[in-house]
Amino acid sequence: MAFDFMASALQQKAQAGYLRERQCVEYEKDGVISVGGQHYLNFASNDYLAMRQHQGVLQTWVEGLAQFGGGSGASPLVTGYTQAHRALEEYLAEKLNREAVLLFNSGFAANQALCQALFAASSGSNSLILADKFMHASFIDGAMGSAATLKRFKHNDIPHLKTLIADSYHQDCLVASEGIFSMDGDSAPVSDLVALCEQHSAWLMLDDAHGFGVLGKNGMGTCEQYDLSVDQVPVLMATFGKAVGTAGAFIAGSRELVEYLVNFARHYIFSTAMPAAQALATLYSLTEIEKPERRLALQKNIAIFRDLATDAGLSLTESTSAIQPVILGCPKDALAVSEGLRQRGIWVPAIRHPTVPKNSDRLRITLNSEHSQNDIQALVDALQLTMRDAIPCN
Ligand SMILES: *Cc1c(COP(=O)(O)O)cnc(C)c1O
């Protein structure tokens, strides 16, 4: 029968403890989510600064709806590109010290578009993409689907990257890494990456989905924090769905790069533009994020969590970001601990292979600026109890 493989693929996933199921959230308020009629403290959201529920963001969105309507009605090259989109692009370009910015409907689309446009079949065959092993699936899939040769260097391993870049012939080379890695919360060694790329005339691309909004003097992310120019990081990508609390993404770079993408990036050309109201709300959120209060509160909560967890004897990684993984090492254990936390009223997802490498199945705790010290204490207490009861892997 046609498509027989689906049933057996699902069965295999289930047997190995890797079957994924969605949980339907009934509502969310003040950091508490309701699922299946039960309430949980939410330590699973990328809404690091609690901007999703910010009154001003919501109000601006509503005003945008009144002004521009619900959807944008067309792709950006037809009539979907409005002054709201342009204002957001211009704000980002100025704050990031880039010549130009292009908006996308999602980070997934932006990464795919970039790879497809820069490494099209006609020009891509002399091209090389060197990507950190832990790059997001949207970039890796885009790179694999392109005409470039894709090689992956060991996570944050500059000597390995050096060998790969020296050994491979290429006309155009893009080195790709992330500002803050999504599943580990650690950062790329950006100054080493910049130096190596300069030495080999390669372009550095940073996916700053988790650094944007959180890092830097104005919350503009990794490039602001390290004062990285467009020459040092020619391709900067970040999303609005995490710290900014709305949705969508952008690519920032030279005017030429953006003009090229407008002409060749099919995800941009053939997709309905993001609603103008969403662009307005996103711009409002960015102007709020410029104020340091929420970012400082987040940093404080990260420190509180790490102190309490260390005192409780839990083993943490080196991450100093809002993403705090607790590595368990097998999928069943990760699920069991996640379930144990749930029974104690705390929502923390189990992240399993293939999202993370085999034997590094984990809990992914995410902190935000609005968690109270009591919330964090409750998390640590529940972790301590649940981990004690967990049956070790194997
Ligand atoms: C979330 C994420 C994306 C995808 O962004 P969306 O806007 O959610 O599609 C891309 N890269 C990284 C590192 C991410 O964390």
The ligand as an SDF file (V2000), in Angstrom:
LIG
                    3D

 15 15  0  0  0  0  0  0  0  0999 V2000
   13.2480   29.4660   16.8870 C   0  0  0  0  0  0  0  0  0  0  0  0
   14.4660   29.4300   16.0550 C   0  0  0  0  0  0  0  0  0  0  0  0
   14.4070   29.5470   14.6570 C   0  0  0  0  0  0  0  0  0  0  0  0
   13.0990   29.5750   13.9280 C   0  0  0  0  0  0  0  0  0  0  0  0
   12.4160   30.7470   14.1550 O   0  0  0  0  0  0  0  0  0  0  0  0
   10.8190   30.7860   14.0060 P   0  0  0  0  0  0  0  0  0  0  0  0
   10.5100   32.2120   13.8890 O   0  0  0  0  0  0  0  0  0  0  0  0
   10.2900   30.1470   15.2500 O   0  0  0  0  0  0  0  0  0  0  0  0
   10.4860   29.9960   12.7830 O   0  0  0  0  0  0  0  0  0  0  0  0
   15.5850   29.5990   13.9490 C   0  0  0  0  0  0  0  0  0  0  0  0
   16.7760   29.5110   14.5760 N   0  0  0  0  0  0  0  0  0  0  0  0
   16.8650   29.3560   15.9130 C   0  0  0  0  0  0  0  0  0  0  0  0
   18.2070   29.2510   16.5400 C   0  0  0  0  0  0  0  0  0  0  0  0
   15.7220   29.3090   16.6890 C   0  0  0  0  0  0  0  0  0  0  0  0
   15.7890   29.1310   17.9980 O   0  0  0  0  0  0  0  0  0  0  0  0
  1  2  1  0
  2  3  1  0
  2 14  2  0
  3  4  1  0
  3 10  2  0
  4  5  1  0
  5  6  1  0
  6  7  2  0
  6  8  1  0
  6  9  1  0
 10 11  1  0
 11 12  2  0
 12 13  1  0
 12 14  1  0
 14 15  1  0
M  END
$$$$
